[in-house]
Amino acid sequence: MLQVCLNGARTAADSGVVPMSPAALAEAARQAVAAGAQDVHVHPKTPCGQDSLSPRVVDPVLAAIREAVDVPVGVTTGAWAEPDPGRRAAQISSWTVLPDHASVNWHEAGADAVAATLLERGIGVEAGIWAGTAAVEHFARSPLAPRVLRVLAEVIDDTDPQSAPATARALLAALEPVAHGRPVLLHGFDGGAWPVLRLAAELGLCSRIGIEDTLLMPDGSPTAGNAQLIAAARDMAGGRPGE
């Protein structure tokens, strides 16, 4: 499975190709799915560009994307959008348009409570396990671990194209005894994005690419958008990663 990550925490200050509004996100999703994306991950944003879990922000973004594509759509629940775990869970409980899944970063405080709220609402949980954090240990102790939709093996801090694949392999090895047989989606960030995606393809794992993970094409040139990144990922993998 190849997921497109439409925008992440980036804003227009990072690049003019970052989609921000519901309409822009919906069009970016439509183009990415046409290029081969099989799943969508999005960070709903306020008009000033801040990630938000408020239903006033999340609901219109999900509604617009759902009008544009017929693939699963997920959102972030990152602590940067709402630092307090209790408020995070309360905002999730107030959504009226539900995503198919949502990512929960297991190194963040309150991960189990946030994941439990999602599961209670019938929303799949992507367990975000960041390399270089205590996420593996926290996830190993979580009673919710066997119930997650998939595990996201995320190489975020190591952006060196030479070392990121080794960091990814170490993270995968640490996850092997605690993943409970759940599917693993492996991805990198910035300079590590393409090398880690190539590794995911070699290992037959699901992966993702998009503006959240990189603003550059494999040759180092600026990307024109998510669809171009997805097309390059498919070409790199000789098809669709994970299939």
C-alpha positions as CSV (number, residue, x, y, z in Angstrom):
1,M,0.0,0.0,0.0
2,L,1.3,3.4,-0.9
3,Q,-0.1,6.3,1.2
4,V,0.1,10.0,0.2
5,C,0.9,12.4,3.1
6,L,-0.5,15.6,1.7
7,N,0.9,18.4,3.9
8,G,2.1,17.5,7.4
9,A,3.1,20.3,9.7
10,R,4.5,22.3,6.7
11,T,2.9,25.6,5.7
12,A,3.0,28.0,2.8
13,A,6.1,29.4,4.4
14,D,7.9,26.2,3.5
15,S,6.7,26.0,-0.1
16,G,4.0,27.3,-2.3
17,V,3.1,23.7,-3.2
18,V,1.8,22.9,0.3
19,P,-2.0,22.4,0.2
20,M,-3.7,24.2,3.1
21,S,-7.5,24.8,2.5
22,P,-10.1,22.0,2.3
23,A,-10.5,22.6,-1.4
24,A,-6.7,22.5,-2.0
25,L,-6.3,19.4,0.0
26,A,-9.2,17.7,-1.8
27,E,-7.7,18.5,-5.2
28,A,-4.2,17.4,-4.1
29,A,-5.8,14.1,-2.9
30,R,-7.6,13.6,-6.1
31,Q,-4.4,14.1,-8.2
32,A,-2.4,11.8,-5.9
33,V,-4.9,9.0,-6.0
34,A,-5.0,9.4,-9.8
35,A,-1.2,9.0,-9.8
36,G,-1.4,5.8,-7.7
37,A,-1.9,6.6,-4.0
38,Q,-4.1,4.1,-2.2
39,D,-4.6,5.9,1.1
40,V,-4.5,9.5,2.2
41,H,-3.0,11.1,5.4
42,V,-3.8,14.7,6.1
43,H,-3.2,17.4,8.7
44,P,-6.3,19.6,8.8
45,K,-5.3,23.3,9.3
46,T,-6.7,26.5,10.5
47,P,-6.8,29.4,8.0
48,C,-3.5,30.7,9.5
49,G,-1.9,27.3,8.9
50,Q,-1.9,25.7,12.3
51,D,-2.6,22.0,12.7
52,S,-5.9,21.5,14.5
53,L,-8.1,18.7,15.9
54,S,-11.1,21.0,16.3
55,P,-14.2,19.6,14.5
56,R,-14.6,23.0,12.9
57,V,-11.3,22.3,11.1
58,V,-11.3,18.5,10.8
59,D,-14.9,18.0,9.5
60,P,-14.7,20.2,6.4
61,V,-11.3,18.8,5.4
62,L,-12.6,15.2,5.6
63,A,-15.8,16.1,3.8
64,A,-14.0,17.8,1.0
65,I,-11.5,15.0,0.5
66,R,-14.2,12.3,0.7
67,E,-16.0,14.1,-2.2
68,A,-12.8,13.9,-4.2
69,V,-11.5,10.3,-3.6
70,D,-12.8,6.9,-2.8
71,V,-9.8,5.6,-0.8
72,P,-9.3,5.5,3.0
73,V,-8.5,8.9,4.6
74,G,-6.7,9.5,7.8
75,V,-5.6,12.4,10.0
76,T,-3.0,13.3,12.5
77,T,-3.5,13.4,16.3
78,G,-0.1,14.9,17.0
79,A,0.5,16.6,20.3
80,W,1.6,19.7,18.5
81,A,-2.0,20.2,17.4
82,E,-3.2,19.9,21.0
83,P,-0.7,19.3,23.7
84,D,-3.1,18.2,26.4
85,P,-4.1,14.6,26.0
86,G,-7.5,15.1,27.7
87,R,-8.4,17.9,25.3
88,R,-7.1,15.9,22.4
89,A,-9.4,13.0,23.3
90,A,-12.3,15.4,23.8
91,Q,-11.8,17.0,20.4
92,I,-11.8,13.5,18.8
93,S,-15.0,12.7,20.5
94,S,-16.6,15.8,19.0
95,W,-15.8,15.1,15.3
96,T,-18.9,14.7,13.3
97,V,-17.2,13.5,10.1
98,L,-15.0,10.6,11.0
99,P,-11.7,9.6,9.3
100,D,-11.1,6.0,8.4
101,H,-8.0,6.1,10.6
102,A,-5.8,8.4,12.6
103,S,-2.1,8.3,13.5
104,V,-1.1,8.3,17.2
105,N,2.5,8.9,18.1
106,W,3.3,6.4,20.9
107,H,6.1,8.5,22.3
108,E,3.7,11.3,23.2
109,A,2.0,11.6,26.6
110,G,-1.5,10.2,26.6
111,A,-1.1,8.0,23.5
112,D,-3.1,5.1,25.0
113,A,-6.0,7.4,26.0
114,V,-6.1,9.0,22.5
115,A,-6.0,5.6,20.8
116,A,-8.7,4.3,23.0
117,T,-11.0,7.2,22.1
118,L,-10.4,6.6,18.4
119,L,-11.1,2.9,18.8
120,E,-14.3,3.6,20.7
121,R,-15.5,5.7,17.8
122,G,-14.7,3.0,15.3
123,I,-11.7,4.8,13.8
124,G,-8.6,2.8,12.9
125,V,-5.4,3.6,14.7
126,E,-2.0,3.9,13.0
127,A,0.6,3.5,15.7
128,G,3.3,6.0,15.1
129,I,6.7,4.6,16.3
130,W,9.4,7.2,15.8
131,A,13.0,6.0,15.7
132,G,15.1,7.5,18.5
133,T,12.3,7.7,21.0
134,A,10.8,5.5,23.7
135,A,7.9,4.7,21.4
136,V,8.8,1.0,21.0
137,E,8.9,0.4,24.7
138,H,5.6,2.3,25.3
139,F,3.9,0.4,22.5
140,A,5.2,-3.0,23.8
141,R,3.4,-2.3,27.1
142,S,0.2,-1.0,25.6
143,P,-2.9,-3.3,25.8
144,L,-4.1,-1.6,22.7
145,A,-1.2,-2.7,20.5
146,P,-2.9,-5.8,19.1
147,R,-5.9,-3.7,18.0
148,V,-4.1,-1.1,15.8
149,L,-4.7,-1.0,12.1
150,R,-1.1,-0.7,11.3
151,V,2.3,0.3,12.7
152,L,4.1,3.3,11.2
153,A,7.8,2.8,11.4
154,E,8.9,6.4,11.2
155,V,12.5,7.6,10.6
156,I,12.0,11.3,11.4
157,D,15.1,12.6,13.0
158,D,17.7,10.8,10.8
159,T,17.5,12.8,7.5
160,D,20.9,11.7,6.2
161,P,20.4,9.7,3.0
162,Q,23.4,7.5,3.9
163,S,22.4,6.5,7.4
164,A,18.6,6.7,7.3
165,P,18.2,3.2,5.8
166,A,20.3,1.7,8.6
167,T,18.2,3.6,11.2
168,A,15.1,2.2,9.5
169,R,16.4,-1.4,9.7
170,A,17.2,-1.0,13.4
171,L,13.7,0.3,14.0
172,L,12.1,-2.6,12.1
173,A,14.2,-5.1,14.1
174,A,13.1,-3.5,17.4
175,L,9.4,-3.6,16.3
176,E,9.5,-7.2,15.1
177,P,8.7,-8.8,18.5
178,V,6.1,-6.2,19.5
179,A,4.1,-5.5,16.3
180,H,1.6,-8.3,17.0
181,G,1.5,-9.2,13.3
182,R,0.1,-5.9,12.3
183,P,1.0,-4.4,8.9
184,V,4.0,-2.1,9.0
185,L,4.3,1.1,6.9
186,L,7.9,2.4,6.7
187,H,8.8,5.9,5.8
188,G,11.5,8.5,6.2
189,F,11.7,12.3,6.2
190,D,13.4,15.0,4.2
191,G,16.8,13.7,3.1
192,G,15.9,10.2,4.3
193,A,12.6,10.0,2.6
194,W,13.6,8.5,-0.7
195,P,16.3,6.1,0.6
196,V,13.8,4.7,3.2
197,L,11.0,4.4,0.6
198,R,13.4,2.5,-1.6
199,L,14.1,0.2,1.4
200,A,10.4,-0.3,2.1
201,A,9.9,-1.4,-1.6
202,E,12.8,-3.8,-1.3
203,L,11.4,-5.3,1.8
204,G,7.8,-5.5,0.4
205,L,6.5,-3.1,3.1
206,C,3.8,-0.4,2.8
207,S,5.2,3.1,2.5
208,R,4.2,6.7,2.0
209,I,5.4,9.8,0.3
210,G,4.1,13.3,0.0
211,I,4.7,17.0,0.9
212,E,4.8,16.1,4.6
213,D,7.8,13.9,4.1
214,T,9.8,15.7,1.4
215,L,9.7,18.8,-0.9
216,L,12.2,17.3,-3.3
217,M,12.1,14.7,-6.1
218,P,14.6,11.8,-6.0
219,D,17.0,13.8,-8.2
220,G,16.9,16.7,-5.7
221,S,14.8,19.1,-7.7
222,P,11.8,20.8,-6.1
223,T,8.6,18.9,-6.5
224,A,5.5,20.3,-8.2
225,G,3.2,18.5,-5.7
226,N,2.0,15.3,-4.2
227,A,1.0,13.6,-7.4
228,Q,4.5,14.0,-8.8
229,L,5.9,12.5,-5.7
230,I,3.5,9.5,-5.8
231,A,4.3,8.9,-9.5
232,A,8.0,8.9,-8.7
233,A,7.5,6.5,-5.8
234,R,5.7,4.1,-8.1
235,D,8.4,4.3,-10.7
236,M,11.1,3.7,-8.0
237,A,9.3,0.7,-6.7
238,G,8.5,-0.7,-10.2
239,G,4.9,-0.7,-9.2
240,R,3.1,-0.1,-5.9
241,P,5.0,-0.5,-2.7
242,G,3.6,-3.3,-0.5
243,E,2.0,-5.2,-3.4
